[in-house]
Amino acid sequence: MSRFDLRQVRAFLSVANELHFGRAAGTLFTTQPALSRTIRNLEEAVGAALFERTTRRVRLTAAGEAFAAECRLALGHLDLAAHAARNAAEGREGNLRVAYMDFAINGRLPEILQSFRTAWPGVSITLEYMPTATQQMALLEGRVDIGFMIGSFRAQKATSVLVDEQDYVALLPEGHALAGRETLRLADLAGEPFVMGSSETFSAFRALLFDCCHAARFFPNIVQEASNTGGIFGLVAAGAGVSVYAGCARNLNRTGVLVRPLADITEPIPIHAARLTDHASAALQRFEELSILRRRPGVRRKPR
Protein backbone atom coordinates (compact mmCIF):
# COMPACT_ATOMS: atom_id res chain seq x y z
CA MET A 1 0.00 0.00 0.00
CA SER A 2 1.35 3.42 -0.99
CA ARG A 3 1.05 6.58 1.08
CA PHE A 4 -1.92 8.91 0.83
CA ASP A 5 -2.49 12.30 2.38
CA LEU A 6 -5.13 14.19 4.29
CA ARG A 7 -6.24 16.10 1.18
CA GLN A 8 -7.11 12.83 -0.55
CA VAL A 9 -8.98 11.57 2.52
CA ARG A 10 -11.09 14.72 2.72
CA ALA A 11 -11.86 14.47 -1.00
CA PHE A 12 -12.89 10.82 -0.56
CA LEU A 13 -15.21 11.64 2.36
CA SER A 14 -16.79 14.46 0.39
CA VAL A 15 -17.67 12.04 -2.42
CA ALA A 16 -18.79 9.43 0.13
CA ASN A 17 -21.15 11.95 1.69
CA GLU A 18 -22.54 13.30 -1.59
CA LEU A 19 -22.36 10.09 -3.65
CA HIS A 20 -22.01 12.44 -6.60
CA PHE A 21 -18.70 13.59 -8.09
CA GLY A 22 -20.09 16.83 -9.48
CA ARG A 23 -21.61 18.01 -6.20
CA ALA A 24 -18.52 16.89 -4.24
CA ALA A 25 -16.27 18.81 -6.63
CA GLY A 26 -18.34 21.92 -5.98
CA THR A 27 -17.99 21.65 -2.19
CA LEU A 28 -14.22 21.18 -2.61
CA PHE A 29 -13.89 24.08 -5.09
CA THR A 30 -12.26 21.86 -7.67
CA THR A 31 -13.23 20.34 -11.01
CA GLN A 32 -14.84 16.96 -11.47
CA PRO A 33 -11.95 15.54 -13.57
CA ALA A 34 -9.43 16.65 -10.95
CA LEU A 35 -11.53 15.05 -8.19
CA SER A 36 -11.80 11.81 -10.19
CA ARG A 37 -8.00 11.70 -10.54
CA THR A 38 -7.63 12.25 -6.77
CA ILE A 39 -9.96 9.35 -6.00
CA ARG A 40 -8.21 7.04 -8.50
CA ASN A 41 -4.84 7.87 -6.93
CA LEU A 42 -6.28 7.19 -3.49
CA GLU A 43 -7.69 3.84 -4.57
CA GLU A 44 -4.29 2.89 -5.98
CA ALA A 45 -2.66 3.88 -2.68
CA VAL A 46 -5.21 1.92 -0.62
CA GLY A 47 -5.14 -1.05 -2.95
CA ALA A 48 -8.88 -1.41 -3.31
CA ALA A 49 -11.79 0.12 -5.22
CA LEU A 50 -13.67 2.48 -2.95
CA PHE A 51 -16.60 3.39 -5.24
CA GLU A 52 -18.81 1.65 -7.76
CA ARG A 53 -19.41 4.11 -10.61
CA THR A 54 -22.07 3.89 -13.28
CA THR A 55 -23.58 6.52 -15.53
CA ARG A 56 -26.57 6.72 -13.21
CA ARG A 57 -25.12 6.49 -9.70
CA VAL A 58 -22.14 6.32 -7.39
CA ARG A 59 -22.02 4.14 -4.32
CA LEU A 60 -19.44 2.92 -1.84
CA THR A 61 -18.00 -0.56 -2.11
CA ALA A 62 -17.61 -2.71 0.99
CA ALA A 63 -13.99 -1.55 1.09
CA GLY A 64 -15.17 2.04 0.71
CA GLU A 65 -17.63 1.69 3.61
CA ALA A 66 -14.91 0.32 5.87
CA PHE A 67 -12.42 2.96 4.76
CA ALA A 68 -14.93 5.80 5.26
CA ALA A 69 -15.73 4.69 8.82
CA GLU A 70 -12.07 4.64 9.81
CA CYS A 71 -11.33 7.93 8.04
CA ARG A 72 -14.12 9.66 9.94
CA LEU A 73 -12.68 8.35 13.21
CA ALA A 74 -9.20 9.48 12.19
CA LEU A 75 -10.36 12.97 11.29
CA GLY A 76 -12.24 13.16 14.59
CA HIS A 77 -9.03 12.32 16.42
CA LEU A 78 -7.16 14.93 14.41
CA ASP A 79 -9.75 17.53 15.39
CA LEU A 80 -9.31 16.50 19.03
CA ALA A 81 -5.54 16.78 18.62
CA ALA A 82 -5.88 20.28 17.21
CA HIS A 83 -8.23 21.21 20.06
CA ALA A 84 -5.78 19.84 22.62
CA ALA A 85 -2.94 21.76 20.99
CA ARG A 86 -4.91 25.01 21.13
CA ASN A 87 -5.84 24.42 24.76
CA ALA A 88 -2.22 23.62 25.64
CA ALA A 89 -1.06 26.77 23.87
CA GLU A 90 -3.60 28.76 25.87
CA GLY A 91 -2.73 27.02 29.14
CA ARG A 92 -6.09 25.25 29.41
CA GLU A 93 -4.58 21.76 29.16
CA GLY A 94 -1.19 20.19 29.71
CA ASN A 95 0.85 19.23 32.74
CA LEU A 96 2.45 21.35 35.43
CA ARG A 97 5.39 19.80 37.30
CA VAL A 98 5.59 21.22 40.81
CA ALA A 99 8.37 20.59 43.33
CA TYR A 100 7.80 21.30 47.01
CA MET A 101 9.43 21.00 50.40
CA ASP A 102 7.97 20.38 53.86
CA PHE A 103 7.17 23.95 54.88
CA ALA A 104 5.41 24.66 51.57
CA ILE A 105 3.16 21.60 51.54
CA ASN A 106 2.25 22.11 55.21
CA GLY A 107 1.66 25.82 54.61
CA ARG A 108 -0.10 27.68 51.78
CA LEU A 109 0.76 25.41 48.85
CA PRO A 110 -2.37 23.19 49.09
CA GLU A 111 -4.54 26.32 49.02
CA ILE A 112 -2.65 27.65 45.99
CA LEU A 113 -2.91 24.35 44.11
CA GLN A 114 -6.63 24.04 44.84
CA SER A 115 -7.23 27.53 43.46
CA PHE A 116 -5.38 26.62 40.27
CA ARG A 117 -7.28 23.36 39.84
CA THR A 118 -10.56 25.24 40.21
CA ALA A 119 -9.54 27.87 37.64
CA TRP A 120 -7.89 25.47 35.14
CA PRO A 121 -9.30 21.95 35.65
CA GLY A 122 -7.86 20.71 32.34
CA VAL A 123 -4.26 21.06 33.52
CA SER A 124 -2.88 18.07 35.41
CA ILE A 125 -0.44 18.71 38.25
CA THR A 126 2.49 16.44 39.06
CA LEU A 127 3.82 16.98 42.59
CA GLU A 128 7.26 15.85 43.70
CA TYR A 129 8.91 16.33 47.08
CA MET A 130 12.41 17.84 46.89
CA PRO A 131 14.59 19.74 49.35
CA THR A 132 15.40 23.30 48.35
CA ALA A 133 18.83 22.54 46.87
CA THR A 134 17.44 19.62 44.86
CA GLN A 135 14.63 21.80 43.52
CA GLN A 136 17.13 24.33 42.24
CA MET A 137 19.05 21.65 40.35
CA ALA A 138 15.81 20.17 38.98
CA LEU A 139 14.78 23.59 37.67
CA LEU A 140 18.13 24.07 35.94
CA GLU A 141 17.88 20.60 34.37
CA GLY A 142 14.29 21.17 33.20
CA ARG A 143 12.83 18.36 35.32
CA VAL A 144 10.25 20.59 37.05
CA ASP A 145 8.41 23.75 36.01
CA ILE A 146 8.20 25.51 39.35
CA GLY A 147 9.58 24.89 42.82
CA PHE A 148 8.38 25.98 46.25
CA MET A 149 11.50 26.43 48.32
CA ILE A 150 13.15 28.32 51.16
CA GLY A 151 14.49 31.65 49.94
CA SER A 152 14.75 33.06 46.45
CA PHE A 153 16.57 31.21 43.67
CA ARG A 154 19.55 33.33 42.67
CA ALA A 155 20.58 31.92 39.31
CA GLN A 156 20.79 33.18 35.77
CA LYS A 157 17.36 33.27 34.08
CA ALA A 158 15.67 32.43 37.39
CA THR A 159 12.85 34.37 38.96
CA SER A 160 11.18 33.99 42.34
CA VAL A 161 8.07 35.32 44.04
CA LEU A 162 7.45 35.31 47.79
CA VAL A 163 4.35 33.21 48.51
CA ASP A 164 4.57 32.60 52.26
CA GLU A 165 6.37 33.81 55.36
CA GLN A 166 6.44 31.57 58.41
CA ASP A 167 7.58 32.23 61.93
CA TYR A 168 9.87 29.97 63.95
CA VAL A 169 8.33 27.74 66.60
CA ALA A 170 9.71 25.38 69.22
CA LEU A 171 8.56 21.76 69.31
CA LEU A 172 8.47 20.30 72.81
CA PRO A 173 7.54 16.84 74.04
CA GLU A 174 4.53 16.75 76.35
CA GLY A 175 5.58 17.14 79.98
CA HIS A 176 8.68 19.17 79.12
CA ALA A 177 9.83 21.69 81.74
CA LEU A 178 9.08 24.58 79.35
CA ALA A 179 5.64 23.27 78.36
CA GLY A 180 3.82 25.60 80.76
CA ARG A 181 5.07 28.72 79.00
CA GLU A 182 2.96 30.11 76.15
CA THR A 183 5.90 31.87 74.49
CA LEU A 184 9.60 31.04 74.44
CA ARG A 185 12.86 32.63 73.41
CA LEU A 186 15.35 30.69 71.33
CA ALA A 187 17.95 31.07 74.08
CA ASP A 188 15.62 29.11 76.40
CA LEU A 189 16.53 26.02 74.33
CA ALA A 190 20.28 26.51 74.57
CA GLY A 191 20.88 23.67 77.01
CA GLU A 192 18.41 21.24 75.45
CA PRO A 193 19.13 18.19 73.27
CA PHE A 194 17.99 18.99 69.73
CA VAL A 195 16.20 16.91 67.11
CA MET A 196 16.98 18.32 63.66
CA GLY A 197 16.09 17.68 60.07
CA SER A 198 19.05 16.09 58.30
CA SER A 199 21.55 18.15 56.33
CA GLU A 200 20.49 16.30 53.15
CA THR A 201 16.83 17.36 53.34
CA PHE A 202 16.80 20.43 55.61
CA SER A 203 20.06 22.16 54.65
CA ALA A 204 18.42 25.48 53.71
CA PHE A 205 16.47 25.65 56.98
CA ARG A 206 19.44 24.57 59.06
CA ALA A 207 21.48 27.46 57.62
CA LEU A 208 18.80 29.94 58.68
CA LEU A 209 18.37 28.38 62.11
CA PHE A 210 22.10 28.22 62.83
CA ASP A 211 22.33 31.94 62.09
CA CYS A 212 19.56 32.54 64.62
CA CYS A 213 21.30 30.35 67.18
CA HIS A 214 24.55 32.21 66.59
CA ALA A 215 22.75 35.49 67.31
CA ALA A 216 21.41 33.90 70.51
CA ARG A 217 25.01 32.89 71.42
CA PHE A 218 24.73 29.13 71.35
CA PHE A 219 24.94 26.23 68.91
CA PRO A 220 22.29 23.50 69.18
CA ASN A 221 23.28 20.20 70.74
CA ILE A 222 22.02 17.91 67.99
CA VAL A 223 21.41 14.41 69.35
CA GLN A 224 19.05 13.02 66.65
CA GLU A 225 18.38 13.77 62.99
CA ALA A 226 15.44 12.86 60.77
CA SER A 227 15.03 13.04 57.02
CA ASN A 228 11.44 14.27 57.06
CA THR A 229 8.85 16.11 59.09
CA GLY A 230 7.20 12.94 60.35
CA GLY A 231 10.51 11.74 61.74
CA ILE A 232 11.19 15.05 63.49
CA PHE A 233 7.78 15.08 65.16
CA GLY A 234 8.04 11.40 66.06
CA LEU A 235 11.41 11.84 67.76
CA VAL A 236 10.19 14.90 69.69
CA ALA A 237 7.05 13.02 70.78
CA ALA A 238 9.29 10.17 71.96
CA GLY A 239 11.22 12.57 74.19
CA ALA A 240 14.49 12.45 72.22
CA GLY A 241 14.78 16.23 72.39
CA VAL A 242 13.27 19.54 71.37
CA SER A 243 13.25 21.01 67.89
CA VAL A 244 12.70 24.23 65.99
CA TYR A 245 10.37 24.20 63.00
CA ALA A 246 8.34 26.55 60.82
CA GLY A 247 5.00 27.92 61.96
CA CYS A 248 3.12 25.51 59.71
CA ALA A 249 3.72 23.00 62.51
CA ARG A 250 0.46 24.34 63.93
CA ASN A 251 -1.36 22.64 61.03
CA LEU A 252 -0.03 19.18 61.83
CA ASN A 253 -1.66 18.33 65.21
CA ARG A 254 0.81 15.61 66.22
CA THR A 255 -0.06 13.87 69.48
CA GLY A 256 2.68 14.26 72.07
CA VAL A 257 4.18 17.42 70.54
CA LEU A 258 3.59 20.94 71.84
CA VAL A 259 4.11 23.97 69.58
CA ARG A 260 5.35 27.20 71.14
CA PRO A 261 6.21 30.44 69.28
CA LEU A 262 9.75 31.83 69.54
CA ALA A 263 9.14 35.51 70.20
CA ASP A 264 12.72 36.73 69.83
CA ILE A 265 13.19 35.64 66.16
CA THR A 266 11.71 38.48 64.14
CA GLU A 267 12.95 37.53 60.66
CA PRO A 268 10.48 35.05 59.11
CA ILE A 269 11.22 31.97 57.02
CA PRO A 270 10.62 33.00 53.38
CA ILE A 271 8.95 30.52 51.05
CA HIS A 272 9.38 31.38 47.38
CA ALA A 273 7.95 29.99 44.15
CA ALA A 274 10.84 29.86 41.68
CA ARG A 275 11.11 29.07 37.98
CA LEU A 276 13.36 29.71 35.00
CA THR A 277 12.26 32.57 32.75
CA ASP A 278 13.05 30.67 29.53
CA HIS A 279 11.05 27.54 30.46
CA ALA A 280 7.59 29.05 30.82
CA SER A 281 4.82 26.90 29.34
CA ALA A 282 1.37 28.36 28.89
CA ALA A 283 0.14 26.30 31.86
CA LEU A 284 2.90 27.79 34.03
CA GLN A 285 1.97 31.29 32.87
CA ARG A 286 -1.63 30.65 33.91
CA PHE A 287 -0.37 29.39 37.27
CA GLU A 288 1.62 32.57 37.82
CA GLU A 289 -1.45 34.67 37.05
CA LEU A 290 -3.19 33.40 40.19
CA SER A 291 -3.88 36.32 42.50
CA ILE A 292 -3.42 34.00 45.49
CA LEU A 293 0.13 33.30 44.31
CA ARG A 294 1.05 36.95 43.86
CA ARG A 295 -0.31 38.04 47.24
CA ARG A 296 2.44 38.63 49.81
CA PRO A 297 1.19 37.08 53.05
CA GLY A 298 1.97 38.28 56.53
CA VAL A 299 3.58 36.08 59.16
CA ARG A 300 1.10 34.11 61.23
CA ARG A 301 2.28 34.08 64.83
CA LYS A 302 -0.91 33.20 66.66
CA PRO A 303 -0.13 30.14 68.85
CA ARG A 304 -2.54 27.29 69.27
Residue pairs with C-beta under 8 A, 6 or more apart in sequence:
1 45
1 46
1 47
2 44
2 45
3 45
4 41
4 42
4 45
4 46
6 78
7 38
8 38
8 39
8 41
8 42
8 45
9 42
9 71
9 74
9 75
10 28
10 75
11 24
11 28
11 30
11 35
11 38
11 39
11 42
12 38
12 39
12 42
12 50
12 67
12 68
12 71
13 68
13 71
13 72
13 75
14 24
14 27
14 28
15 21
15 24
15 35
15 39
15 51
15 58
16 50
16 60
16 64
16 68
17 24
18 24
18 27
19 57
19 58
19 59
19 60
20 58
21 32
21 35
21 36
21 39
21 58
22 32
24 35
25 31
25 32
25 34
25 35
28 35
39 50
39 51
42 50
43 49
43 50
43 51
46 63
46 67
48 61
48 63
48 67
49 61
49 63
49 64
50 60
50 61
50 63
50 64
50 67
51 58
51 59
51 60
51 61
51 64
52 58
52 59
52 60
52 61
60 68
84 93
87 93
87 94
87 122
88 94
88 282
88 283
89 282
90 282
91 120
91 123
91 281
91 282
91 283
91 284
91 285
91 286
92 120
92 122
92 123
92 286
93 122
93 123
93 283
94 122
94 123
94 124
94 281
94 282
94 283
95 123
95 124
95 125
95 126
95 283
96 116
96 123
96 124
96 125
96 126
96 145
96 146
96 281
96 283
96 284
96 287
97 126
97 128
97 143
97 144
97 145
97 146
98 113
98 125
98 126
98 127
98 128
98 144
98 145
98 146
98 147
98 148
99 127
99 128
99 129
99 130
99 134
99 135
99 138
99 139
99 144
99 146
99 147
99 148
99 149
100 109
100 127
100 128
100 129
100 130
100 147
100 148
101 129
101 130
101 131
101 132
101 135
101 148
101 149
101 150
101 204
102 197
102 202
102 228
102 229
102 246
103 150
103 164
103 166
103 205
103 246
103 248
103 269
103 271
104 148
104 149
104 163
104 164
104 271
105 129
105 148
106 229
106 246
106 248
106 249
106 251
106 252
107 164
107 166
107 246
107 247
107 248
107 251
107 271
108 163
108 164
108 271
108 297
109 148
109 163
109 164
111 292
112 163
112 290
112 292
112 293
113 125
113 127
115 290
115 292
116 123
116 125
116 286
116 287
116 290
117 123
117 125
119 286
119 290
120 283
120 286
120 287
123 283
123 286
128 144
130 138
130 144
130 147
131 200
131 201
131 202
131 203
131 204
132 147
132 149
132 150
132 151
132 203
132 204
133 203
133 204
135 144
135 147
135 148
135 149
135 274
136 147
136 149
136 153
136 155
136 274
138 144
138 147
139 146
139 147
139 153
139 155
139 158
139 274
139 275
139 276
139 279
140 155
140 276
142 279
145 275
145 279
145 281
145 283
145 284
146 273
146 274
146 275
146 284
146 287
147 153
147 273
147 274
147 275
148 163
148 271
148 272
148 273
148 274
149 204
149 271
149 272
149 274
150 204
150 205
150 208
150 269
150 270
150 271
150 272
151 204
151 270
151 272
152 160
152 162
152 270
152 272
152 274
153 159
153 160
153 272
153 274
155 276
157 276
157 277
157 278
158 274
158 275
158 276
158 277
159 274
159 275
159 276
159 277
160 272
160 273
160 274
161 272
161 273
161 288
161 293
161 294
162 270
162 271
162 272
162 296
163 271
163 272
163 273
163 293
163 297
164 270
164 271
164 297
165 268
165 269
165 270
165 271
165 296
165 297
165 298
165 299
166 246
166 247
166 248
166 268
166 269
166 271
166 299
166 300
167 246
167 247
167 261
167 262
167 265
167 268
167 269
167 299
167 300
167 301
168 186
168 209
168 212
168 244
168 245
168 246
168 247
168 261
168 262
168 265
168 269
169 244
169 245
169 246
169 247
169 249
169 250
169 259
169 260
169 261
169 262
169 303
170 178
170 184
170 186
170 188
170 189
170 242
170 243
170 244
170 259
170 260
170 261
170 262
171 195
171 232
171 233
171 236
171 242
171 243
171 244
171 245
171 249
171 257
171 258
171 259
172 178
172 179
172 236
172 242
172 257
172 258
172 260
173 236
173 237
173 238
173 239
173 242
173 256
173 257
173 258
174 237
174 256
174 257
174 258
176 242
176 258
178 184
178 188
178 189
178 260
179 258
181 188
181 260
182 260
182 303
183 260
183 261
183 262
183 263
183 303
184 260
184 261
184 262
184 263
185 216
185 262
185 263
185 264
186 212
186 213
186 216
186 244
186 262
186 264
186 265
187 216
187 217
187 218
187 264
189 220
189 242
189 244
190 216
190 217
190 218
191 221
192 221
192 241
192 242
193 221
193 223
193 224
193 240
193 241
193 242
194 220
194 221
194 222
194 223
194 224
194 241
194 242
194 243
194 244
195 222
195 223
195 224
195 225
195 226
195 232
195 235
195 236
195 240
195 241
195 242
195 243
196 202
196 206
196 220
196 222
196 224
196 225
196 226
196 232
196 243
197 205
197 206
197 225
197 226
197 227
197 228
197 229
197 232
198 225
198 226
198 227
199 206
199 225
200 227
201 227
201 228
205 246
205 269
208 269
209 220
209 244
210 219
210 220
212 265
212 267
213 219
213 220
216 264
220 244
223 240
223 241
224 235
224 240
224 241
226 232
226 234
226 235
229 245
229 252
232 243
232 245
233 249
233 252
233 254
233 257
234 254
235 241
235 243
236 242
236 243
236 256
236 257
237 254
237 255
237 256
237 257
238 256
244 262
245 259
246 269
247 261
247 269
247 299
247 300
247 301
249 257
249 259
250 259
250 300
250 303
250 304
259 303
259 304
260 303
261 301
261 303
268 299
273 293
275 284
275 288
280 288
287 293
288 294
